[in-house]
C-alpha cells in the first residue's frame, strides 16, 4: 500500500471522527472492510475501505459521546446536590486566572462504581495532588456545554465539571512508575531554576519535559503569535533523542538487536509518561514504535507511510484527537516536514546541514498554513523568520537541557550549572517570540481553498511521484472544510454568553443575521485577564466582532479590551459619554483601549441614553447613562446600560450600575423589562429596591470569580432573584443562554 493510499484512508477516518454519528454504523463498516478481501479490483477495494473508515470514525466518536452523556456523574450534574467522590488524578493541574483545574478518572460516586473522567476545579495549582494519586472528596457537579472551554474538556473525555466542597484528600499515593516521572520532572524543574530566572527557566523545562506551567502569560502569548509554541510541545525530535540514547545504552550493555529494540520500546513508553502523553508526543511515539516494529521484521519504514498509519491507530483509540489543536498541528507540521522539507533542502545552495534545517522549518510552516488560515484568518508574517531564528536555538537549548536533566537526578547544583549554559539560546527564543509576535498576518481570505484544489490538480497531472503531495493537499483541504474550528457555532436565536474570566465581566451577544450572512456579534467588556477573552473568542473560531463595548473604566471590565482590539477585527468601539480620565480613578486599560482603537483604525463612539442602533436582526437601545454628567464622577453609576431586543426576546446588560444609576433607570420601568438580566455589579448588594423586580427576567446571569474577596453574589441579591434561573460563572463556568420568553 502506497503512502498516498494510507494518507487518504487516514483522512477519511479523520473526517468521520469530526462528525460523530450513531455508534452502530461501525458494525456494517467493519464488515465492509472484511469483505474487501474478495473484491477483485484494487480501485473498488480502496473506495469501499475509504467509505468504511469514514463511517468507522463517525461511529467510534459517536459512541464515545454517548458514553459521556450517561452515568452517575451526568445524573449528579442534572439533579444537583452533593456526592462523595473517589477518583484518580490523570493530568497535571492546569493553572487558570482564578485557580486551576485537573482531570480525574472517577471510580466511585456515593459507593457506585464507574470509570468516567471529570474535570475538577482546584484553588491553587501548586497544592494540587500529584498525577496518579487517588483522592476522595465531596463535590457538586455541573454539566458541560458543547462549546467554548467546555468543548475542550469534552474532547479530553470529561463528562462533567466537579466543584469540590471539601479538600481533595489523598488516600493512595501514585504508583511507582508515575512517582519516578514525578521525581524526574521536579528535579529537572529545580535544577533549571537554580541559576536561571522566570521565563528562561520555565522555557528550558518545557523544552525537556514539556512542563510550561511557569512560563508567563506574555511569553506564552508572544510565542503563540510568532508560531513558536511547537518548540515546547515535546514531539518527534525529543523522541528521536530518547531512541538514540536507548540504543546507545543497549549497545553499551552489549545487548543484541532484539534486546536494544526492547530497551528502546520501554524508553519511549516511559518518556510518554514523563511528558504526560500530550497529542504531539503520542503521534511521535506511535511512529517510533512502528519504525521499531518494522525493524524487527527486517523491513525499513517509509516515514510518510508511518505518519499515516500512526494517525489511523491514534484516531481508532481516541477519535476526539481529531479536533484537538495540538494533535492537528503536530500531524500537519510533520507532514509538511516529510513532504516539502526534502524538496526545499535539495534546492537550497550551501551546506547540506543548513539546507535540511531550513527545509524542515519551511516545510513545517507549509504544513500548518491551511489550519492557520482557517482558524486565525491569515498566516502570521513573523512565523517563518521567527522559526528560522528560534529552531536552531531550541536544538542547542534542548541538547544542553537533556544533559542538565540527567545530572539533576544526581545533583541539582550540577544540573543547574549545565542548564545555565543554555541561557543564551533560551534568550534567543524568547527574543524571537517578542520581536515577531506583532508583525501582522497575510490574509488570503477566500483564496486558499481554490488555490489548494488547483495545486492538487496540477500535481496530479504531473508524474506519478507527485501523488503523495497531491493527496496530502487534498486530505488537508477536506479535513479543513469539515473541521469544527472552521467557523463559530451557529446562532439560531439572540444569544448571551457570559465568559468565565474570574472576578469581572466579559459578555458576548450574538444575533442571527439574514440568511447567508454571518451572525452579528457584540462583546461587552473583556474581564480582568489581559488575554482571557481573546483565548475564548479564538477557541470559538470568532475572528470578527461588529461592536466592542467598554461599559465603564474599571480594570475588571477593561483589562482585556486592548488585546481584543489587537487580535480580533472590530467594527466599532462603544464607550460611555465621558472620557475615562473625567471619572474617578479610571483604569489605565480603559484609557489604553481608546488609544489602541485609534491606532487600529476602529471608530470610537461615545454613547448616551436615548441612542439606538441595529445589531443584525436585533435592536440595541442605550438606557444609561445620560450625557449631561448628572450622575457625578463615580464610574459604576456611569456604566453603559442597554437593552437588546430581537424577535426571540430581550436581554438587559447593566455593567456595574448602582443605586443612583438604577433610580434614574426606574423612571422608565417599561424600558427595563427583559427575559434575561445581566445582574449589576457581579451580584453586589448595591441595587436600589425594586430594580430587579422591574426587570422581571426569568434568567439571571452573574459574572463572578470563585472565592472572591467581595462576598459576591450577596445573599440579599440571590433572595431578590428567587423564581428566576440563576447562572453564575464561578459555579457554572462560561454560560450560554439562548434568549426567549418565559415558558
Secondary structure, DSSP 8 states (H G I E B T S, - for coil): --HHHHHHHHHHHHHHHHS---TTHHHHHHHHHHHGGG---HHHHHHHHHHHHHHHHHHHHHHHHHHHT-SHHHHHHHH---EEEEEEE-S--EEETTEEEEEEEEEEETTEEEEEEEEEEES-GGGS--TT-EEEEEEEEEE--SSHHHHHHHHTTEEEEEEESS--EEEE---HHHHHHHHHHHHHHHHHHHH--HHHHHHHHHHHH---TTS-HHHHHHHHHTT-GGGGS--HHHHHHHHHHHHHHHHHTT--HHHHHHHHHHHHHHHHHHTTT-HHHHHHHHHHHHHHHHHHTT----HHHHHHHHHHHHHHH-GGGGG-HHHHHHHHHHHHIIIIIHHHHHHS-S-HHHHHHHHHHHHHHHHHHHHHHHHHSSEETTHHHHHHHHHHHHHHHHHHHHHHHHHHTT-HHHHHHHHHTTHHHHHHHHHHHHHHTTS-EE--TTHHHHHHHHHHHHHHTS-GGGHHHHHHHHHHHHHHHH-GGGS-----S-EEEE---SSS--EEEEE--STTS--EEEEE---SSTTHHHHHHHHTT--EESEEE--SS-HHHHTTHHHHHHHSEESEEEE-SS-GGGSTT--HHHHHHHHHHHHTT-EEEE--TT-EEEETTEEEEEEE--TT-TTTT-TTTT--EEEEE-SS-EEEE-TT--HHHHHHHGGGGGGT--SEEE-GGGG-S---TTHHHHH--SEEEE---TT-TT--S-HHHHHHTTTSEEEEHHHH-SEEEE-----
